[in-house]
Amino acid sequence: MWMLASVVAASLFASPRPVATYSIVARDPATGTIGVAVQSHWFSVGSVVSFAEAGVGAVATQSFVDPSYGPLGLALMRTGRNAPEALAALLAGDSGRDVRQVGMVDAQGRAATHTGNLCIPAAGGQKGEGYVVQANLMDKPTVWPAMARAFEAARGDLAERMLAALDAAEAEGGDIRGRQSAALVVVKAVSTGRPWVDRLFDLRVEDHPEPLREIRRLVGLQRAYTHMGQGDDCVAIKDWACAEREYGRALELQPGHAEMAFWYAVALASNGRLEPATPLFRRAFAADPRWRELVQRLPGVEQLPTDEALMRAILAIR
């Protein structure tokens, strides 16, 4: 991918910055979630390539990148244009269209992709049912077909299937110059009017020798922290059984995580179950003794029962 903000072709060619990118933009037909996943030999690729809005659509803009394709494409789809119409409108007004590479999918799964004839080879893209893949400056022209096959064959939620497409691109040779950053965005099918709630995943690896491995690790953490957040919601209404269930699920996903062990232990203890909480408290205290100090602060803010005997028992755990 070539990275420049200007949409003026003369300016683009005056200061070339060659960066290779492959991406997938997709909608999950089962849930309606929409997302973008991308990997590039360029710092912080997610800050300029990937855009998505719940109930509207998603965009990946790359090659001689014009980041305005993201917000403008979403704006057009928000007003009722489908993805092919939105992309065609943006290309029609862009003198640099021959160096652009763009993928779009709208909330109904209509998809469009464009690879300008001056994108650095190997470059190309293809469309499938509810998704598009595109790549430029690749090691070989089999990269994006491999992405499409992997996405169609993969199981799991949209994040998992898009990551499978990225893995397939890398296995096929990927970026001719290597790898550096990656990003994953997944939004809900329908907007709640609260964008911070609508983003199920919003993860970026800015600079890493193995960005795909790292973003998979972050996806695993995000899944666990989603349960942590649900556990916090349960605590807010003093539903300790619910909190115990959600924190427990988080710890199942991240068994070595001290904080998840700690809050699971707190939920268990608050629910009158100190015995199963004990090894979890022990694990957290061993990781950092300051968790023991935190225990003493919780009864005063109704995060543990005000029970001196319970407090003594927890603090006695070694």
C-alpha positions in Angstrom: 0.0 0.0 0.0 1.2 3.5 -0.7 0.3 5.9 2.1 -0.5 9.6 1.4 -3.5 11.7 2.5 -3.7 13.9 -0.6 -6.2 13.1 -3.2 -4.3 15.0 -5.9 -2.5 12.6 -8.2 0.4 14.9 -8.8 1.1 15.2 -5.1 0.8 11.4 -4.7 3.5 10.7 -7.2 5.7 13.5 -6.0 6.3 11.7 -2.6 5.7 8.0 -3.0 5.7 5.7 0.1 5.4 2.1 -0.9 3.5 0.0 1.6 1.8 -3.4 0.9 -1.7 -4.2 2.3 -4.2 -6.9 2.3 -7.7 -6.6 3.8 -11.2 -8.1 4.0 -14.4 -6.2 4.5 -17.4 -8.4 5.4 -20.8 -8.9 6.9 -21.9 -11.9 8.8 -25.3 -13.1 7.4 -26.2 -14.9 10.6 -25.8 -11.9 13.0 -25.6 -8.9 10.6 -22.3 -7.7 12.2 -20.0 -5.9 9.8 -16.2 -5.5 9.9 -12.8 -4.9 8.5 -9.6 -6.8 9.0 -6.2 -5.6 7.5 -2.5 -6.3 7.7 0.2 -4.2 6.2 4.0 -3.5 6.1 3.2 0.0 7.4 3.0 1.6 10.9 -0.5 1.8 12.4 -2.4 0.6 9.3 -5.7 0.6 11.2 -5.6 4.4 11.7 -6.0 5.0 8.0 -7.5 1.9 6.3 -10.4 0.5 8.4 -13.7 2.2 8.9 -17.1 0.7 10.1 -20.4 1.9 11.5 -23.1 -0.2 13.0 -26.2 -0.4 10.8 -24.4 1.3 7.9 -21.4 -0.6 6.5 -17.6 -0.9 6.4 -14.8 0.4 4.3 -11.1 -0.5 3.7 -9.2 2.2 1.8 -5.6 1.4 0.7 -2.9 1.5 -2.0 -2.2 5.3 -2.5 -4.6 5.7 0.4 -7.1 8.4 0.6 -8.5 8.1 4.2 -11.5 10.2 3.2 -13.0 7.2 1.4 -13.8 5.8 4.9 -16.0 8.6 6.4 -17.3 9.7 3.0 -18.2 6.1 2.0 -20.0 5.6 5.3 -21.8 8.9 4.9 -23.1 7.9 1.5 -24.3 4.5 2.7 -25.9 6.1 5.7 -28.0 8.2 3.4 -29.3 5.1 1.5 -26.8 4.3 -1.2 -25.6 0.8 -1.4 -21.9 -0.1 -1.3 -21.5 -0.3 -5.1 -23.2 3.0 -5.6 -21.2 4.7 -2.8 -17.9 3.4 -4.2 -18.8 4.4 -7.7 -19.7 8.0 -6.6 -16.4 8.4 -4.7 -14.3 7.1 -7.6 -16.1 9.3 -10.1 -14.9 12.4 -8.2 -11.4 11.2 -7.6 -8.6 12.1 -10.1 -6.4 9.6 -8.3 -8.7 6.6 -8.8 -6.1 4.7 -10.8 -3.9 4.4 -7.7 -6.7 3.6 -5.2 -7.7 0.3 -3.8 -11.0 0.2 -1.9 -13.4 -2.4 -0.5 -16.9 -1.6 0.8 -19.8 -3.7 2.3 -23.1 -2.2 3.4 -25.5 -3.3 6.2 -27.4 -5.5 3.8 -24.2 -7.3 2.6 -24.0 -5.7 -0.8 -20.3 -5.5 -1.6 -17.9 -3.6 -4.0 -14.2 -3.6 -4.6 -11.9 -1.5 -6.8 -8.3 -1.9 -7.7 -6.9 0.9 -9.8 -4.7 0.0 -12.8 -1.7 1.8 -11.3 -1.7 -0.1 -8.0 1.6 -1.8 -7.5 1.4 -5.5 -8.5 0.6 -8.1 -7.5 -2.6 -6.2 -6.9 -6.3 -7.2 -7.2 -9.5 -8.0 -5.4 -12.6 -10.1 -5.6 -16.1 -10.1 -4.3 -18.1 -12.9 -2.7 -21.4 -13.1 -0.9 -21.3 -10.4 1.7 -17.6 -9.7 1.5 -14.7 -8.4 -0.6 -11.0 -9.0 -0.4 -8.3 -6.8 -1.9 -4.5 -6.7 -1.8 -1.6 -4.8 -3.4 2.1 -5.1 -3.5 1.8 -8.8 -2.8 4.3 -11.6 -3.2 2.1 -13.3 -5.8 -1.4 -12.9 -7.3 -2.8 -15.9 -5.4 -3.1 -14.0 -2.2 -6.6 -12.5 -2.4 -8.1 -15.7 -3.9 -6.7 -17.6 -0.9 -8.3 -15.0 1.4 -11.7 -15.5 -0.2 -11.4 -19.3 0.1 -10.4 -19.2 3.7 -13.2 -16.8 4.7 -15.8 -18.9 3.0 -14.5 -22.1 4.6 -14.0 -20.7 8.1 -16.3 -21.2 11.0 -16.9 -19.0 14.0 -18.0 -15.4 14.4 -17.1 -12.7 11.9 -13.9 -11.8 13.7 -12.7 -15.4 13.6 -13.5 -15.7 9.9 -11.8 -12.5 8.9 -8.7 -13.5 10.8 -8.7 -16.8 8.9 -8.6 -14.7 5.7 -5.6 -12.8 6.9 -3.8 -15.9 7.9 -4.4 -17.4 4.5 -3.0 -14.2 2.9 0.2 -14.6 4.9 0.5 -18.3 4.2 0.3 -17.5 0.5 3.3 -15.1 0.7 1.5 -11.9 1.8 3.2 -8.6 1.5 6.3 -8.7 -0.7 8.3 -6.8 2.0 7.1 -8.5 5.1 4.7 -7.5 7.9 4.3 -4.8 10.5 0.8 -3.8 11.7 -2.7 -5.1 11.7 -6.2 -4.0 12.7 -9.7 -5.5 13.3 -13.0 -3.7 13.6 -16.4 -5.4 14.1 -19.6 -3.5 14.7 -23.1 -4.5 15.6 -25.8 -5.0 12.9 -28.0 -2.3 14.3 -26.9 1.0 15.8 -27.8 1.8 19.4 -26.9 5.4 18.9 -23.9 4.8 21.2 -20.8 4.0 19.0 -18.8 2.9 22.0 -21.4 0.1 22.6 -21.7 -0.8 19.0 -18.0 -1.7 18.5 -17.6 -5.4 19.4 -13.9 -5.3 18.4 -11.7 -2.3 17.8 -8.2 -3.6 17.9 -4.9 -2.4 16.4 -1.4 -3.7 16.4 0.7 -0.7 15.5 4.2 -2.2 15.1 5.1 -5.9 15.8 7.2 -8.5 14.1 4.2 -10.9 14.1 1.1 -8.7 13.9 -1.3 -11.4 13.0 -0.3 -13.5 16.0 -0.5 -10.5 18.2 -3.9 -9.4 17.0 -5.2 -12.9 17.7 -3.9 -12.6 21.2 -5.7 -9.3 21.6 -8.9 -10.8 20.2 -8.7 -13.5 22.9 -8.3 -10.8 25.6 -11.2 -8.8 24.2 -13.5 -11.9 24.3 -12.6 -12.3 28.0 -12.9 -8.6 28.8 -16.3 -8.6 27.2 -17.4 -11.1 29.9 -15.6 -9.0 32.5 -17.7 -6.0 31.5 -20.9 -8.1 31.7 -19.8 -9.2 35.1 -19.3 -5.6 36.2 -22.9 -4.9 35.0 -24.1 -7.8 37.2 -22.2 -6.3 40.2 -23.9 -3.0 39.7 -27.3 -4.6 40.3 -25.9 -6.9 43.1 -26.6 -10.0 41.1 -23.7 -12.0 42.4 -24.6 -15.3 40.8 -24.6 -13.5 37.4 -21.2 -11.8 38.2 -19.8 -15.2 39.3 -20.9 -16.7 36.0 -19.5 -13.9 33.8 -16.2 -13.5 35.6 -15.8 -17.3 35.6 -16.2 -17.4 31.8 -13.6 -14.6 31.5 -11.1 -16.6 33.5 -11.8 -19.7 31.4 -10.8 -17.8 28.4 -7.7 -16.3 30.1 -6.7 -18.7 32.9 -3.4 -17.0 33.6 -4.9 -13.5 34.1 -4.5 -12.3 37.8 -7.2 -9.6 37.6 -9.8 -12.0 36.2 -9.0 -14.4 39.0 -9.4 -11.6 41.5 -12.8 -10.4 40.5 -14.1 -13.9 40.0 -12.9 -14.6 43.6 -14.7 -11.4 44.8 -17.9 -12.5 43.2 -17.7 -16.0 44.7 -16.9 -14.6 48.2 -19.8 -12.1 47.9 -22.1 -15.0 47.0 -21.1 -16.8 50.2 -18.6 -19.2 48.4 -15.3 -18.5 50.0 -13.9 -22.0 49.5 -13.8 -21.9 45.7 -12.7 -18.3 45.9 -9.6 -19.1 48.0 -7.3 -20.4 45.3 -8.3 -17.5 43.0 -7.5 -15.0 45.7 -4.2 -16.9 46.3 -3.4 -16.6 42.6 -4.0 -12.9 42.5 -2.1 -12.2 45.8 0.9 -14.2 44.5 0.9 -12.1 41.2 1.0 -8.8 43.1 0.5 -8.3 46.9 -1.4 -5.0 46.2 -4.5 -7.1 45.4 -4.6 -7.9 49.1 -4.7 -4.2 49.9 -7.5 -3.7 47.3 -9.6 -6.3 49.1 -9.8 -4.1 52.2 -11.1 -1.2 50.1 -14.1 -3.0 48.6 -16.6 -3.3 51.5 -16.8 0.4 51.8 -17.9 0.8 48.2 -20.3 -2.2 48.4 -18.1 -4.5 46.2 -17.7 -7.0 49.1 -20.0 -7.7 52.1 -19.3 -5.7 55.2 -18.3 -8.8 57.2 -15.2 -8.7 59.4 -15.0 -12.4 59.6 -15.0 -12.7 55.8 -12.4 -10.0 55.6 -10.1 -11.7 58.1 -10.5 -15.0 56.2 -9.6 -13.5 52.8 -6.6 -11.6 54.2 -5.4 -14.8 55.9 -5.1 -16.6 52.5 -1.5 -17.4 51.7 
